[in-house]
Amino acid sequence: MAGRGHSGTASHASHATLEEHPYTVVSRAGQLLVRLSGAPTLDFALGPDGTIRGDGTARLVNGHRKTGENTLGDPTYAGSSDTCGFGAPAPRLARKTRR
Protein backbone atom coordinates (compact mmCIF):
# COMPACT_ATOMS: atom_id res chain seq x y z
CA MET A 1 0.00 0.00 0.00
CA ALA A 2 1.30 3.45 -0.88
CA GLY A 3 1.40 6.15 1.75
CA ARG A 4 0.07 9.59 0.89
CA GLY A 5 2.03 12.77 1.45
CA HIS A 6 2.23 16.28 0.05
CA SER A 7 0.11 17.34 -2.94
CA GLY A 8 -0.16 20.37 -5.22
CA THR A 9 0.20 21.40 -8.85
CA ALA A 10 3.36 20.96 -10.93
CA SER A 11 4.15 22.71 -14.22
CA HIS A 12 6.06 20.88 -16.92
CA ALA A 13 7.57 22.51 -20.02
CA SER A 14 8.35 20.52 -23.15
CA HIS A 15 10.01 22.79 -25.70
CA ALA A 16 7.64 25.80 -25.70
CA THR A 17 4.56 23.88 -24.45
CA LEU A 18 3.62 24.31 -20.79
CA GLU A 19 1.42 21.71 -19.11
CA GLU A 20 0.17 21.61 -15.52
CA HIS A 21 -0.58 18.48 -13.48
CA PRO A 22 -1.92 17.85 -10.02
CA TYR A 23 0.69 15.84 -8.14
CA THR A 24 1.14 13.88 -4.93
CA VAL A 25 4.25 12.65 -3.17
CA VAL A 26 3.79 9.02 -2.17
CA SER A 27 5.86 6.31 -0.55
CA ARG A 28 5.97 2.91 -2.24
CA ALA A 29 8.25 0.09 -1.08
CA GLY A 30 10.50 2.55 0.76
CA GLN A 31 10.88 4.82 -2.31
CA LEU A 32 9.48 8.36 -2.47
CA LEU A 33 7.66 9.07 -5.74
CA VAL A 34 6.35 12.31 -7.22
CA ARG A 35 3.19 11.17 -9.01
CA LEU A 36 1.79 13.45 -11.74
CA SER A 37 -1.91 12.84 -12.38
CA GLY A 38 -3.09 12.69 -15.96
CA ALA A 39 -3.48 10.25 -18.80
CA PRO A 40 -1.31 8.32 -18.13
CA THR A 41 -0.20 8.86 -14.54
CA LEU A 42 3.56 9.53 -14.41
CA ASP A 43 5.81 8.55 -11.51
CA PHE A 44 9.17 10.18 -10.84
CA ALA A 45 11.48 8.58 -8.27
CA LEU A 46 12.95 11.02 -5.77
CA GLY A 47 16.68 10.34 -5.31
CA PRO A 48 18.68 10.87 -2.11
CA ASP A 49 20.31 13.94 -3.71
CA GLY A 50 16.90 15.56 -4.34
CA THR A 51 16.79 14.86 -8.09
CA ILE A 52 13.80 13.18 -9.71
CA ARG A 53 13.90 10.61 -12.51
CA GLY A 54 11.15 9.24 -14.73
CA ASP A 55 11.22 6.08 -16.81
CA GLY A 56 12.15 7.88 -20.07
CA THR A 57 8.80 7.20 -21.73
CA ALA A 58 7.95 9.61 -24.56
CA ARG A 59 4.45 11.06 -24.42
CA LEU A 60 2.41 13.79 -26.01
CA VAL A 61 2.23 16.94 -23.91
CA ASN A 62 -0.93 19.02 -24.42
CA GLY A 63 -0.91 22.47 -22.95
CA HIS A 64 -0.33 26.05 -24.08
CA ARG A 65 2.50 28.29 -25.20
CA LYS A 66 2.96 32.02 -24.80
CA THR A 67 2.29 33.91 -28.02
CA GLY A 68 2.86 37.49 -26.89
CA GLU A 69 1.16 40.16 -24.81
CA ASN A 70 -2.05 42.11 -25.11
CA THR A 71 -2.27 45.91 -24.96
CA LEU A 72 -2.31 45.80 -21.15
CA GLY A 73 0.92 43.80 -21.08
CA ASP A 74 -0.74 40.57 -19.96
CA PRO A 75 0.58 37.39 -21.61
CA THR A 76 -1.48 35.75 -24.36
CA TYR A 77 -1.48 32.01 -25.00
CA ALA A 78 -2.50 29.50 -27.65
CA GLY A 79 -3.07 25.75 -27.40
CA SER A 80 0.06 23.73 -28.10
CA SER A 81 1.40 20.17 -28.05
CA ASP A 82 4.86 18.58 -28.19
CA THR A 83 6.35 15.12 -27.68
CA CYS A 84 8.59 14.83 -24.65
CA GLY A 85 10.62 12.11 -22.95
CA PHE A 86 10.10 11.88 -19.21
CA GLY A 87 13.57 10.91 -17.97
CA ALA A 88 15.50 13.25 -15.70
CA PRO A 89 13.84 16.66 -16.05
CA ALA A 90 15.94 19.78 -15.69
CA PRO A 91 14.42 21.98 -12.98
CA ARG A 92 13.44 25.49 -14.00
CA LEU A 93 12.17 28.08 -11.57
CA ALA A 94 8.92 29.78 -12.42
CA ARG A 95 9.16 33.51 -12.87
CA LYS A 96 6.93 35.56 -10.65
CA THR A 97 5.29 38.58 -12.21
CA ARG A 98 4.46 41.75 -10.33
CA ARG A 99 1.14 43.47 -10.84
N, C-alpha and C positions, 0 to 999 in steps of 0.2 A: 504494500500500500504506500502511496506517495504522500508525504507530508506537505501541507500547504504553508506558504510563507507570504512574502511581500507581493503586491500586485500593483499595476499601473498601466501606463500606455508608453510604448516604445516607438520611435520613428526610425525607419530604415530607408536609406537612399541607395538606389541602384542607378548608376550613371546620373541622369538628371531627374529621375522619377523618385518621388518621396511617397512612402507608404507608412501608415500608422497601424499598429497592432496592440490590442490589449495583451498584457503579459502577466505571468505569475512566476515566482521563484519557488521551485518545489525540490524536495529531497527524494531521491529514488536510489535504493541500494547504496546509501552512503555518499552519493554524488549529488551536488547541487546543480540544478538545471534551470535555465531561463527559458520558459515555454511561451512562445508567441502563438496566440490564438489566430485562427484563420483556416483557410482551406488550401493545403493541409496545415495541421498544427506543426510548428517547427520547434525542436529542442536544441538548445545550445548548452554544452557542458561548461560549467564555471571552473576554471583551473585554479590551483593554489596561488598563482601569481596574479589573479584577478582578470585574466583574459578569458574570453569565451570562444568556443569553437563549435561550429555546426558540422554536419556530415558531408558537406560539399555538394549536396543536391542542387541542381539548377532548377529554378522555377520562375514562372512568369510573375512579375511584380506589377500590380495595377494600382495606380495612385494618381498623383498630379505633379506637374512641373510648373515652376514660376515662368511666366511669359513676359512680365514687365510690371509696370505700375500705372495706376489710374491717375487722374488729375489731382487727387488728394494725396498722392504719394503712397497709397496702400498697394500691396502686391496684388497682382492678378495671376490667375492660375488656369491651366487647361488640363483635361484628362490626359494621362500618359501611361505607357506600359513599357517595360524592359525585361529582358531575361537576366537573371542574376544567380550566381553560385553562392550558396550559403555555407562557406567554410569558416575562415577566421576573419570576421569583419574588422575593419579598421575603425576605431572609435572616432567620432567627430562631434564636437560640442555644438549644440544648437546656439544660434545667435539670438540674443534677446533684443527686441526692438523697444525703443522708448516712444511713448505717445504723449 
